[in-house]
Amino acid sequence: MPRNKKTFFWKLPFIIITAMLLLGFIVMLLWNFIFPSVLRTEKISYWQAVALLVLCRILFFGFRRRSHRPGMWRGQGSDWRKKWMNMSDGERAKFREGWKRRCRRPDEE
């Protein structure tokens, strides 16, 4: 690994932490500018803004990493789509029945 990539690798956590702290400051400013006057809420502190930022990240994006398959949602290179297109009508019907059996409610037995 070239030297400049090594230094970037070690600087990356500091860059991420700095960006997150800066975003927390921006969230605090926006919250304190908009919400107290519009919704009659209290102003928040800097650390509450950082916690709000982390909470939004967890709620909206979860803990999983992003997929690096660019054509995944456009039908390009989708393994499931290819498999479905190569199935016969009987295999498709059997597949649908299997999913209906798995996805029914417990009280529908």
Protein Blocks (a to p, Z undefined) as FASTA:
>chain_A
ZZklmmmmmmmmmmmmmmmmmmmmmmmmmmmmmmmmmnopacddfklmmmmmmmmmmmmn
ojbdcdfbfklmnopopaklmmmmmpcfklmmmmmmmmmmmmpcfklZZ
